[in-house]
Amino acid sequence: MSQRSHFWIRIVGLALILAAEFGPKLWSSAQAATSGPIETAAETR
């Protein structure tokens, strides 16, 4: 295996690991941040 392909396999693997580790937390916090103000705006009307 060439050094270049080994490098990219490691980069892609690291990205997948980080996405699996932190993706659900970021996704849930992003959903909570976007749904929070919308719900409060709807409640105040």
Secondary structure as a PSIPRED ss2 file (coil, helix, strand):
# PSIPRED VFORMAT (PSIPRED V4.0)

   1 M C   1.000  0.000  0.000
   2 S C   1.000  0.000  0.000
   3 Q H   0.000  1.000  0.000
   4 R H   0.000  1.000  0.000
   5 S H   0.000  1.000  0.000
   6 H H   0.000  1.000  0.000
   7 F H   0.000  1.000  0.000
   8 W H   0.000  1.000  0.000
   9 I H   0.000  1.000  0.000
  10 R H   0.000  1.000  0.000
  11 I H   0.000  1.000  0.000
  12 V H   0.000  1.000  0.000
  13 G H   0.000  1.000  0.000
  14 L H   0.000  1.000  0.000
  15 A H   0.000  1.000  0.000
  16 L H   0.000  1.000  0.000
  17 I H   0.000  1.000  0.000
  18 L H   0.000  1.000  0.000
  19 A H   0.000  1.000  0.000
  20 A H   0.000  1.000  0.000
  21 E H   0.000  1.000  0.000
  22 F H   0.000  1.000  0.000
  23 G H   0.000  1.000  0.000
  24 P H   0.000  1.000  0.000
  25 K H   0.000  1.000  0.000
  26 L H   0.000  1.000  0.000
  27 W H   0.000  1.000  0.000
  28 S H   0.000  1.000  0.000
  29 S H   0.000  1.000  0.000
  30 A H   0.000  1.000  0.000
  31 Q H   0.000  1.000  0.000
  32 A H   0.000  1.000  0.000
  33 A H   0.000  1.000  0.000
  34 T H   0.000  1.000  0.000
  35 S H   0.000  1.000  0.000
  36 G H   0.000  1.000  0.000
  37 P H   0.000  1.000  0.000
  38 I H   0.000  1.000  0.000
  39 E H   0.000  1.000  0.000
  40 T H   0.000  1.000  0.000
  41 A H   0.000  1.000  0.000
  42 A H   0.000  1.000  0.000
  43 E H   0.000  1.000  0.000
  44 T H   0.000  1.000  0.000
  45 R C   1.000  0.000  0.000
